[in-house]
Amino acid sequence: MIKFSKREDYAFILLNYLVKNCKKDYISLSEVALKYNISPNFLRNIANLLRKNKIIGAKEGKNGGYFLTKDPKEIKVGEIFSIFSKNLLTDCIQCPKEKFCETGKIWEKFNKEFFDKIYNLSFYSFLNKK
């Protein structure tokens, strides 16, 4: 199993929730935070990054909330990962053995192949891979 950061994981949870509840006008972050037991402040930071990158939008006010700005078929999985992380799977850059570790180079290759494969996968396709 590939391990992702909480930010990446929660971004996918938030987007999944927005996709599944897109019939509603707007989704409050507190609703998502409560359902998935995520810190509302942490989720707000994630939502702000997604907003900044034009994946989601928000309407302020009593009846406001968050919404998708794109069709899930237009959102690419790699686009989401690239918002939160530049180094999927490995963190060799911070490893003191990075300069001479042959295994790290193999992981970097897998990292690139994995990222290349999923980058163009639509979020819609991702959600429907069961």
Secondary structure by P-SEA (a helix, b strand, c coil): cccccaaaaaaaaaaaaaaaaccccbbbaaaaaaaacccaaaaaaaaaaaaaaccbbbbbcccbbbbbccccccccaaaaaaaccccccccccccccccccaaaaaaaaaaaaaaaaaccccaaaaaacc
